[in-house]
Amino acid sequence: MRTYNLVTPKDGDGQPIRLFKANLENNVSKAIDQLSGICAGILADGEVNVQEAKFFGEWVRKYAPYEPVWPFTEILARVERIFSDGNCDDEERKELKTVMEGLCGHGCDAAATETYSTTLPLTSPLPDPIAFPQKNFAITGKFAFGTRRKVMEAIESRGGVGIDSPPTRDSHYLVIGVFVSRDWAHTNYGRKIERAVELRESGSGIAIVSEEHWKRCMA
């Protein structure tokens, strides 16, 4: 793994400044790009060793507070919990590996043209079962189940309402398709996920679920 030196950016008065200076959305996109690149490098050999886990944790703790929005709030919460005792054991490194894969939007063995969707924002614990009658389902991403039209037809056949627009306070679920583009963080996929996380954190009650869980609840 390449060696990185972490330096907290400061202004002329010695005060910490944001990692990137343009508008908020551009800041977040650039920060995601940098952290995704770090994750891709760490995951190149399919493992996360102690040194790599420590570096990842240090980067997140140093820079995530400057971008206090999803996905950085989610990642920082995970890192703080994992390193709360100052250590990172085998199971915790496996969890960090999952977080890194979620941030990159794919696993190390994913095909170049299709990548697995992020798992970072999924509601935990997942609602089980998912209620369909009179419930509003926002959908995002590419589904192994079929086209978005087929996904919405499946929802509607069970009494729910499927929408292909960003979730609102009237939405009960956001379902993330199993496949998304490699640049998911910069697309409508990411914007819909970000909006759903904002709604959930504000107490709207929306649940964010994976296509896999959605399909299981239809059986």
C-alpha positions in Angstrom: 0.0 0.0 0.0 1.2 3.5 -0.8 2.2 5.6 2.2 0.2 8.8 2.9 0.9 11.7 5.2 -2.1 13.2 6.9 -2.0 17.0 7.4 -5.0 18.9 8.7 -5.6 21.9 6.3 -5.6 25.3 8.0 -6.1 28.9 7.0 -3.9 31.9 7.6 -5.1 32.1 11.2 -4.3 28.5 11.9 -7.9 27.4 11.8 -9.0 24.2 10.1 -10.5 24.6 6.7 -12.6 22.4 4.5 -10.8 19.8 2.5 -12.3 21.3 -0.7 -13.4 24.9 -1.3 -16.0 25.0 -4.0 -19.8 24.6 -3.5 -21.0 21.9 -1.1 -22.0 19.3 -3.7 -18.6 19.7 -5.4 -16.8 19.4 -2.0 -18.6 16.2 -1.3 -18.0 14.7 -4.7 -14.3 15.5 -4.6 -14.0 14.1 -1.0 -15.8 10.9 -2.1 -13.4 10.6 -5.1 -10.4 10.9 -2.8 -11.6 8.4 -0.2 -12.9 6.0 -2.9 -9.4 6.1 -4.5 -7.9 5.3 -1.1 -10.4 2.4 -0.6 -9.7 1.0 -4.1 -5.9 1.0 -3.3 -6.5 -0.7 0.1 -8.8 -3.3 -1.5 -6.5 -4.1 -4.4 -5.3 -7.3 -2.7 -8.8 -8.2 -1.4 -7.7 -7.7 2.3 -7.6 -4.9 4.9 -4.6 -5.3 7.2 -4.1 -3.5 10.5 -2.0 -0.7 9.0 -4.6 0.0 6.3 -7.5 -0.1 8.7 -5.6 2.4 11.0 -4.9 4.7 8.0 -8.5 4.6 6.8 -9.8 5.4 10.3 -7.3 8.3 10.7 -8.4 9.8 7.3 -12.1 9.6 8.2 -11.6 11.0 11.6 -9.5 13.9 10.3 -11.6 14.9 7.2 -15.1 13.6 7.6 -16.0 16.4 10.1 -15.4 18.9 7.3 -18.1 17.3 5.2 -20.9 16.6 7.8 -23.3 15.0 5.3 -24.0 11.4 4.1 -22.0 9.3 3.4 -19.3 10.8 5.7 -21.6 11.0 8.7 -22.3 7.3 8.3 -18.7 6.3 7.8 -17.5 8.4 10.7 -20.0 6.8 13.0 -18.8 3.3 12.0 -15.1 4.3 12.4 -15.7 5.8 15.9 -17.5 2.7 17.0 -14.9 0.3 15.6 -11.9 2.2 17.1 -13.6 3.1 20.4 -11.3 0.7 22.2 -8.2 1.8 20.2 -8.0 -1.5 18.4 -9.3 -3.1 15.2 -9.6 -6.9 15.4 -10.2 -9.3 12.5 -14.0 -9.0 12.6 -13.8 -5.2 12.7 -11.4 -5.2 9.8 -14.0 -7.3 7.9 -16.6 -4.7 8.7 -14.3 -1.9 7.5 -13.7 -3.9 4.3 -17.5 -4.0 3.8 -17.7 -0.2 4.4 -14.9 0.4 1.8 -16.6 -1.8 -0.7 -19.9 0.0 -0.1 -18.2 3.4 -0.6 -16.6 2.2 -3.8 -19.9 0.8 -4.9 -18.4 -2.6 -5.7 -16.5 -5.6 -4.5 -12.9 -6.3 -5.6 -14.2 -9.1 -8.0 -17.0 -7.0 -9.6 -17.2 -6.8 -13.4 -16.0 -3.6 -15.0 -19.5 -2.9 -16.6 -21.6 -3.7 -13.5 -20.9 -3.0 -9.9 -22.7 -3.8 -6.8 -24.7 -1.1 -5.1 -23.6 0.5 -1.8 -24.7 -1.0 1.5 -23.7 1.9 3.6 -27.1 3.6 4.0 -29.3 0.5 4.5 -31.6 0.7 7.5 -30.5 -1.5 10.4 -32.2 -3.6 11.4 -34.0 -4.1 8.1 -37.8 -4.0 8.3 -39.0 -7.5 8.2 -41.5 -8.1 6.7 -41.8 -5.1 4.3 -45.4 -3.9 4.2 -46.7 -3.3 0.7 -50.4 -2.3 0.9 -50.8 1.5 0.7 -47.1 2.1 1.1 -45.0 4.4 -1.2 -41.8 2.9 -2.6 -39.1 5.1 -4.2 -36.7 3.1 -6.3 -33.1 3.8 -7.5 -30.3 2.0 -9.3 -30.4 -0.9 -11.7 -32.3 -4.0 -10.6 -31.5 -7.7 -11.3 -35.2 -8.2 -10.9 -35.8 -6.4 -14.2 -36.6 -2.9 -15.5 -37.8 -0.2 -13.2 -41.2 -0.6 -14.8 -41.3 -4.2 -13.8 -40.1 -3.3 -10.3 -43.0 -0.8 -10.0 -45.5 -3.3 -11.4 -44.4 -5.8 -8.8 -44.9 -3.2 -6.0 -48.3 -2.2 -7.4 -49.5 -5.8 -7.7 -49.0 -6.1 -4.0 -51.0 -2.9 -3.2 -48.1 -0.5 -3.0 -47.2 2.6 -5.0 -43.9 2.7 -6.9 -42.3 6.0 -7.9 -39.1 6.7 -9.9 -38.5 10.1 -8.5 -36.6 11.2 -5.3 -38.2 10.1 -2.0 -40.3 12.6 -0.1 -41.8 12.6 3.4 -44.7 10.5 2.1 -42.2 7.8 1.1 -42.2 4.7 3.2 -39.3 2.8 1.5 -36.3 3.5 -0.8 -35.3 0.3 -2.6 -31.7 0.3 -4.0 -31.2 -1.9 -7.0 -28.4 -4.4 -6.8 -26.4 -2.9 -9.7 -25.4 0.7 -10.0 -22.8 2.5 -12.2 -19.3 2.7 -10.8 -19.7 6.4 -10.3 -22.9 6.0 -8.2 -21.9 8.8 -5.8 -22.2 11.4 -8.6 -25.5 10.3 -10.1 -29.2 10.4 -9.3 -28.7 7.1 -7.5 -26.5 8.9 -4.9 -28.8 12.0 -4.8 -31.9 9.8 -4.0 -29.9 7.8 -1.4 -28.7 11.1 0.2 -32.2 12.5 0.3 -33.6 9.3 1.9 -30.9 9.4 4.5 -31.7 13.1 5.3 -35.4 12.1 5.6 -34.6 9.2 7.9 -32.4 11.3 10.1 -35.2 13.9 10.4 -37.6 11.2 11.7 -39.7 10.7 8.6 -39.7 6.9 9.2 -38.5 6.0 5.7 -36.6 2.6 5.5 -33.8 2.1 3.0 -33.6 -1.5 1.8 -31.7 -3.5 -0.7 -33.2 -5.2 -3.7 -32.2 -8.5 -2.2 -34.3 -7.8 1.0 -37.2 -6.4 -1.0 -37.3 -9.5 -3.2 -37.2 -11.8 -0.1 -40.1 -10.0 1.4 -42.2 -10.6 -1.8 -41.8 -14.4 -1.6 
